[in-house]
Amino acid sequence: MTAMNKPPVVSRSEWLAAIDSLRAREKAHTREGDVIAAARRRLPMTEVDASTPLVGGGGEVPLIDAFEGRAQLFASFHMWHDGRAAADQCEGCTFFSGQVRELSYLHQRDVTFAVFCQGPFEESERYRRFMGWDTPWYSVPATSRERLVAGRHFGMKVCYLTDGDRVFETYWTTSRGVEPMEPSYGILDMTVYGRQETWEDSPTGWPQPYETRGQQFRKDGRPTAQWARIAAGHDDDLHGERSGTGGGSGCCS
């Protein structure tokens, strides 16, 4: 393992003083986040056709059915590469979709979480099963994309609200705005070496091997999270072209 630079060593009293100084800035950052969240709750909303078709496990359903009877819906729009192997699917969407697992706390607050995938249902559903995700999963048909995506792009996250049989869009975000979905970055941000990505402002000699054009979510030719599934013997075939388990490295090209 390559030797890495380390922070200077100081006495505990000096260390606590440095942390106390930083903590004041952290608390100010948290309070500003609360102010922004309060403004978000006061945004207006715009209506979306509640009958917009999605494709789920039971076939075609209207958008309003994705709420599962709850008042709110958080939709994660998952990018897709049609006809491509599992190893070639979107590493960023794999990173984000895979970190939302425990839904009870959302349901307790009348919020449903669902993935709206760009790909065809049968193919993308195989990917969901390969990855071991149990969150609700829908395909967005091409005919529905203009109504739901509306000039934006998959990878975004959208919040909806129902009012009777009507559906309204209340908020959306993309790029780094979606980071609250995943705890890994929050955990890494608290460690001494951070995310170890090239854009970060880190001291000289800190490890930064990861560029941010997708490489940060990939390892040895496929999205990082797939390797544990391959090792456990799960089949990564998305197109029914082979039988058995563990697609192995055959999809990496």
N, C-alpha and C positions, 0 to 999 in steps of 0.2 A: 504494500500500500504506500502510495506517495506521501512523503512527509508534508504536513500542512502547518501553516503558521497558526499561532494561537494568541489569544488575548494576553495582555500583560497581567502578571500576578501582583495583587495588592493585599493589604490587610482586610479583614472582614469589615471593619468600620468604614474604610474607604470604599469598599465594594457596595455596602448598603447605602452610602451617601450617593453614589453614582446611580443606583437603581431608584432611589427616592426621587432624584432629579428627573429621570426618565419617566417615572410613574406619573408625575404631574402632567407631562405631555400626553401620555397615554389616556389619562382621564379626560383631558380636554378633547382629545380625538373622539373618545366614546361619546361625550356630550354633544359634539358637533354631529356625530352620526345620528343621535337621537333627534336632533333638530331637523336633519334631512328626512328622517323617517316620518316625522310629524308632517312635514310638507308633502311627502308622498301620499300620506293618508288623506290629504286635502285636495288631491288632483281631481279634475273632472274625469268623466269616463265616456267611452264611445261605444255604440251598439255594434254587435257582430251578429250575423244571421245564426240563430240558435239551431237551425236545421242543417247547417253545413255538414256534409258527410265526412265521417271518419271510418276507418276499417279496423275492427277489433277482432278478438277471438271468435265472436259469434257472428261475424259478418259486418255489414255496413250499419252504422249507427249515427244519429245526429250528434252534433257537438254537445248539446245540453246533457246527453246521456253520460258523457265523460265525467260530469260532476258527481256521479254516483249518489245523487240525492243531497249532496252538501251544497252550501251556499257559494263556496269559492272553489276555484280551480287554479292550480299552479301548473302550467304546461311547459315542459322542457323540450324544445324543438331540436331533435337529434339529426345531424347531417348523415347522409348516406351516399355510398358509391355503388350504383347499380351493377350487379353482376360480378363484383369484385369479391375476392376471398376475405375471410375474417381478418387476416393479418393486414389487409389493406384498407380496413374501415377506419373511420375518423377517430384518431387517437385522443383528440380533445374532448369530443362528445362521450367517448368511452370513459375517460377520466371523470367527467362530471356526472354522467348518468349512473355510474357504478358506485358513487359515494352516498347516494340517497337511498337508505335501506329501511330505517325505522320510521314508519309513517304514523304511528299512534298519536304522537303529539300534534301532528297536523290535523288528523281526523278529530281529535278532541276539540280543536278550535274551528271545526266546520270547514276545513280545507282539504281538498283532494289533490294529490300529486299524480301526474301522468306524463308519460313520454309520448310526444307526437313525432313519429319518425318520418323522414323524407322518403324512405325506401318502401318497396312493396311489402305487404304484411307478411306473407309466408317466409320470404327471405330474411327480413329483419327480425321476425319473431324467432327464427332459428338462432339468430345472433343473441337475442335476449336470453334464450334458454342456455346457449353455450356459456354465456357470461354468468349465469346463475342469478340473474336479477328477477325479482318477483313484483316489481312495481307495475302498475297498469300501463299497457303498451298499445298504441294505435298507429296505424299508417295514415298519412295525409295524402289522399288521392290528388293527382295533378289538377283536377277540376276544383279542388277546394283550396289550393294554395294561394290564389289571389285574394280570397276572402280572409284567410288566416295570416298569411305571411305579409301580404300587402306591401310589396316592394322592399321588404327587409330580407333576412336570410336565416336559414336554419342554423342553429347554434344559439339563438336568442332564447330568452325565458319570458313567458307572458303570464300575467295574472288576470283572471276573469272573475266576474260576479254575476249571479243570477238575480233576477227580479221577476218572480212568477215564471212564465215561460219564455222570458227574454234573457239574453246574454250580453254582457258588457265587458269590454276590455278596460282594465283600470291602470295597468302599468306594464312596461316591458323594458328589458335591458339586454345588453350583449357585451362581448369582449370581457374586460375585467370586472364589469358589473355583475357577472354571474358567480364570482368567487365565493359568496356566502353559501353556495350549494355544497362546497367541499371542505371538509375539515383538514385535509392534508396540508394545504398551504398555510392555514392558520397555525397549525402545529409547527411546521417548518419555520414560520416567521418568528417563533419564539426561541428557536435554537440558535446557537452561536454562528453557524454557517449559513443560516437562512435557506432560501430555496435553491441556492447554488446555481442560479441562472445568470447569464452574461449581462443582463440589464441592471442587476442590482448594484447599489452603491455599497460595496464592501471594502474592508481594508486590503491593502496590497498583500498578495499571497493567499487570500481566501480561495477555497475551491469553487470554481464556476464552470463546470464542464458542460452545462446544458444551455444550448441556444433555445430560442423561443419561436421557432417556426414549426413546431410539432415534435422536435427531438426530445423535448422535456417530458413528453408523455409516452415515449417509445423506448424499447430495449431490444436489441438483437433482432430487428426487422419486424416487430409487431407491437401494438399497444401493450404497455408494460403489464397491465392487469390480466392479460390473456395467459401469461406464462403459468400462473398458479392453476388456471383451469386446464391447461394442457397437461401439466404435471399430475393433476388429479384424474386424468383419463377422459375428460369431456371432449366430445366430438365438435370440431370447429367447422365442419362442412355445412355451408349455407345453401347448397344447391342440390342436395340429394344425389351427388355423383359418386359417393362411395359409402360403404358401411363401416361399422366398427367405431372405435373411440380414439380420441387423441390424434387430431390431424397432424400433429408434429410440425416440422419445419417445412412440409411440402407446400404450404401456402405462402411462404416467404420468398419473394422474388423481386 
